[in-house]
Every structure is written in C-alpha cells, then in structure tokens.
Amino acid sequence: MEDNSLRILGAQDVRPLLEGQENQILEAVQSAYQVFDQGDSDLPHSIFLRFPQEPKNRIIGLPSYLGEDLAVAGMKWIASFPGNHEKGLDRASAVVVLNSASTGRPKALLEGSLISAKRTAASAALGAKHLHAHRNATAVGLIGCGLINLEIFTFLSIVFPQIQQVHLYDLMPERADAFKTKCEEQFEGKTFTVAPDYPDVFANSDLIAFATTAKEPYVSKDAALFSGKTILHISLRDLMPELVLSSINVADDVDHVCRAQTSIHLTEQQVGNRDFIPYQLADFLLGRVDSQQWENETLIFHPFGLGVLDLSVSEMVYRAALKNDIGTLIPGFLPEYWLNR
C-alpha cells in the first residue's frame, strides 16, 4: 500500500549517487533504448515553452513511461537559458518527477540537470562505442566547452580508454582555456589542446562531439575534413543539410529528431523525405547493424535526447536513495482518499 509521502532529492543528494557510476549509467541508458525499441514504453513529443522576447531561452517538458522491470512514468522539466553563464549560473536547470506506474501517484522529485547531463553523455558514448568501434579512437575533438562535453568526455574515457589527444574549440576562447585547465586536473595522461577554429579540430580528430548552443547550422560539407570521421551531433543544429545528406545518419528516434528545426529536420524539409536517416541507435545496440561496412564514410549520431533515458537514470538514483535512506521525505504531501477526509 502506497503512503502519501513524497521523496525530494536535491543536488546534494543526487550528485553523490551519480559519482563514479558511469558504467551503471551506461547500462541504464542502454536498457532504456532497448525497452523503447521493444515497444514497452510511451514517449510523447517533447513540449517546448519559448519566450518571444528572448528566443535563445526555452523550457522543455519530456514526459515518458518505461515498462518491464522499471515500471515507472514521469517527466523532466528542463530550462535552457544560455545567458545564465554571465550571471555565474549553469545554462540548464531541471527537475524530474517520478510517478508510480501502478497508481500514477508522484513518488519522487529529483534535481534533474545532473541526471540530464549524465544521460546525455552516456547516450553519446553509447553512440560512439557502436559507430566508432572499428575506427581509431586515440584523438577526440570537443566543439563547445561546457558541462555537456565535459561529461561526454568522461564517458568516452570509459568507452575508449586509449584516447590520448583531445582537441578543443569554443567561440569564447576563455571558456576553452578554462575547460582545458579543468580537464588537465581531472584526466591524467591525456593531452588537451585548444584549437584556433573548428576545422582544425576536424583535421586532427577522428571522433568529434558537438555540444554547443547553436541555433542555426554553420558546418558545411568538406570531404577532406569529414571522410572516415564519426560525429556525435549532440547539440543537433550545427551541421548543414549538405553535410547530413553526404553522411550515414543514425538517430535515437527518427520521429523525435525530425522537429524543432534541428539539422535533420531542415534536411527533411529540403528533400521532402526521411530516407537519409536509415538507422536508429537500437539497430546497433541490438546487433542488427555493424558500422564496419562504412570504413571511409562520415558517420553522424543525432540524439534528440529521449525522456525514457531520464526516467531510467532517475529511477536508478531513486532506488539507490531508498536503499540508503537519502533525501527528504515529506509525509502527507498527497491528500488522503476523499472518503476518509
């Protein structure tokens, strides 16, 4: 019998439950992709709340349900305000609400930006693991020097421990320098170099992750730069349609990524179909496709960021919190049954 309490897990609770758990997070994210592929889930389109006077700002709602052993529903409500950096605040802030799949009642409220960053990075690393498996993984490029690419590199270091060189680029050189310093403190035995521009990153890297706040595509096709590369297109709006059309494209979910003016969406509008997106990540996770056949092609992973990933990692955190009695329990948060009031 469920009680009327609600467990609150703030950043001070969530962070230690995520630290050092990269392999478990990778497993949780992969499991979510597999359950989603098998159909035991529900994933409505995300809700975008925009601010007409501040078009760079937005708040997104990602509702979802995951079945099988998780049996959990919920929603991530995440804000992206790029100008927060100037105020000494993170760009993203978020909460995740978890609901019981048997009663629908909310059972937990979690700080969501830490979970969101980890699941995004784990998704990128899974994409890299399967798309880049047969390619050189010693030189990596990171375009956009913020928290997301820091997390992505953390997970890439787990998946590809052989990484030696990391090439960095950001529109703001001071951010790239600060990122370099932080990485040198955190990752031993790897060389970090700030590049003068993004083509230099491509010229010296085999695996490249985009995690920027770009609103419109700016990277065009250049066969000499992109041949044989794997691109993790996490920020979704960096690549011109001509580059997308000349590459092998993999989405996490085709229907979700073909919206909100992503590079994939713009390409669909240009050609009038989605034939240029032949694969989804689950095809590789479940062994239906092997990337080895595209030795000299440009491979691009376009993950929209599915709410089921947030659910899976949030449920992992929630169960660990219950086991260790972590968080703040609010008794009587929900009202008694109306006949008993």
N, C-alpha and C positions, 0 to 999 in steps of 0.2 A: 504494500500500500504506500503510495507516494504521499509525502507530507507537503506542507505549504511553504517550505523554505526555498531560498534561492542562494546559490553559492556565488560569491563575487571573487574573481581572480584578477587582481591588478597587475601592473607591470612587475612589481616586486615579487609577485607570486609566479607569474608566467615565465619570466626570464630564467630563473634557475632550473625550471622544469624543462626548458629547451636546450640549455647549455650542454655541450658535449654529446648531444643526442642526434647528431647528423645522420647516422645510419638508420636509427629508428624513424626519423622524419622521412628519409628516403623511402623506407618501407611503407610508411603511412600514405605517402603521396602515390606511390606505385599501386598500392591496394585500391585507393580511390579511383584511379584511372581504370583499373581492371573491373571494378564493380560498375562503374559508369558504362564501360564498354559492353558489359553483360546485360545492361538494362535494368538492374535493380537499384534505380536511383531516379530522382527527378531534378531537373535543372532548368528552371525558367530563365528567360533572358534577364540580364542584369538591369537594374534601374539606374538611370543617370539623372542626377539632380544638378542643374547648371545654374550659374549666376550671370545673367545677361550683361551686367556692368563689369564683370571680372571673368572673361571667358576661359582663362587659364585654370580657374578653380572649379572643382566638382566634388560631389559626394556620390558614391556608388553603393547600391544595395545588391548583394548577391545571395538570394535565397536558394536553398537546396535541400535535398534529402539523400541519405545513403542507407542502403539496406544491409543485408547479410549480418555479419557479427556486430556491426556498429549500430544499426537501427537508430539513427539519430537524424533530426532535422534541425534547421537553424538558418541564420542569416549573418553575413558580415556587412557592416555599415562602415565604409571607409572613405575618408576625406583626403583629397589631394590638393594642397594649397602651396604651389611652388614658392611663393613669396615668403613663406614661413622661415626660410633659411636666413633672410635678412633680419628676422626677429629672434634668431637663436633657437628656433623650433624646428622639429622634423617636418618634412614636407607632408608626410602621411600620418593620420591618426585614425584609430578604428576601434570598434567594439564588435564582439561576436556574441550572439545569443544562441544558446543550445536548447532545443526542445526535445522532450521525450517523444519518441515515435509511437508510443502506445497510448498516451493521453493528450499529447500536444502541448502540455504544460511546460513553461520555461523552467529549466533546472539550473542554468548557469549563465553568468555574464562575464566574459573574458576580455581583457585588453587585447585588441586584435592586430595592432600594427606589427608587433614582434612575430606573431604567428603568420601574418600575411607575408612578411619578408622572408621567413624561413621556407614557407611552402612555395613561394615564387622561385627561390634559389634552388630548392630541391627539384622542382619541375624542370628548370633549366639544365640542371646537372643530369637528370634522367635523359633529357633530350640529347645532351652531349654524349652521354655514355653509349647510347644506341646509334646515333647518327655518325659519331666521330670514332667509333670503335676501331675502325681499320685504318685510321689516319694518324699522322704524327701529332702527339699531344704534349710536346715539350714547350711550345711557345704559344701563349694566350694573349689576346687583346681584350681590353675592357674599355668601352666607349661610354662615358658617363660615370663620373667618380663620386657616387653616393652610396648610401646604405645598401641598396639592392645589389649593386655589383660587388660590394664587399662580401655580402652573404653568398652571392653566386660563386665568387672565387673560393670562399670557404668550402663550399660543397664540391666544386670542381677539384679542389686539392684532395678530397676524399676519393673521388671517382678516378682521377688521374694524378696519382702521387708523383709521377715522373715530370710534372711541369717544372720547368727551370726558369724560363724568362716570361715576364709579364709586361706588356706594353700598354700604357695608359693614355687616355685623352679625355679632356673635358673642355667645353667652351670657356670655362673660367680657369685659367692656369693655376691660380692659387688653390682651387679645390683639388686639382690633380696633384699638386705638391703635397697638400695635407693628406690626401688619400695614400700617396706613396709612403709618407712617413709612418702612417698607421699600419700599412701592410708590412713594412720592414720590421716593425715592432712585433707584429703578430705571426708572421710566417718566416721562419728561418730557412736558409739555404736556397732562396729564390731571389732572382734579380728583377727589380722593378725600375722601369724607365718611362719617363714622361715624354710622349711624342709631340711634335710640333703641330700635327694635324691628323685627322682620322685616316687618310690614305696611307700614312706612314705606319699606322697600326696594322692595317691590312697587309702591307708589304712585308711585315716582319712577324706576322702571327698566322697560325693555322686554324685556330678556334677563336671566334670573336663574339663577345656578348655586348649587345646594345641595351643599356638601361638609362635612357635619357628622358627628358620631359618634352621632346619634340612634338609639335602639333601637326607638322606637315613634312612629307618626305623630302630628303635632300641628298641621299646617296644614290647615284646613278650607276648604270652598268659600266663595268670596266673589266673585260675578260682577263687581262693580265693580272689584275689585283685579286679577283674573286675565284679563279679556277682552282678547284680542289679544296676550297675552304668550307668550313662549317660555321654558320651564323646562327647565334641564339638571339632572335629578334624579340627580346622581352618587352621593349617599350612600344613595339608594334607600328610605329608611324615614322620610321627613319628611312625606309627603302622605297625607291621609286618603282612604279609598276614595271618598267622595262627590265629592272634587275630581278624582280619577282618572277616575271614571265620567262626569264632565261635560266631559272634555277629549278631544283627539285624542292617542292614546298611540302612541309609537314605541319599540320595544325594540331592543337589538343582537341578541338571540336570545330569542324568547318562552319557549322551554322552560327556559333557564337562569335567566331573571329571575323566573319563577313558582316560587320556592322560597325557603327561609331567612327566611320572614316579612318579605319586602320589601313595600312598599306595593302593588305589583302582585299579589303572592301573596295578601295579605289581601283584596284586591278580588276575586280569583278565588274565594277561599273564600266570600265573601259572596254572589256572584251565581251561582256554580256553573259558569262557563264562562270562556273567554278571548276572547270576541268583541269586547271593548272594547279589544283590542290588535291593530288591523288591519294594522299595518305594522312592518317591521324597517328598520334604517338602510340596509341594502343596497338597498332599494327606491328610496331617494332617491339614493344614490351612483351607481346604475346607470341613473338616469333613468326608472324605471318609475312614479314618483310625483312630483308637484310640489306643494310646500307652498302655492303661491299661492292655491289654492282655499279656504284656511281663513283668510281675512284677519282675521276677528274672533273666531276660536276660540282657546282655550288649547291650545298645543302642548307636549307633555311628552316629553322623551327620557329613557328609563330604561335606561342601560347597565349590565349586570351586571358587565362587565369580563371579557372573554373571554381565555383563556390564549393564544390564537393571536396576540393583539396583543403580549403579552410576548415571544413567540417571534420575531415579525417584527422588533421593535426590538432584541432581544438579538442576533439574527443579524446585523443591521446593525452593531451595536457590535463583535461578534466579528470580522467581516470587516475592519473598519477597524483593529482591533487586530492582526490577522495582517499586513495590508499595511504597518503601521508598526512591527511587532515590539514591541508594547506588551503588558505583563502579565508574569506569572511563569510560565515553563514548567517543569513538574515531570516530568522524564524518568522512565520506568519506573513511573509511577503505577499503570498497569494491569499485571497479570501477563502473562508470556509464555504462549504457547499451551501447553497442558498436556503435549503430547507432547515439547515442547522443554525442559521443566523437568527 
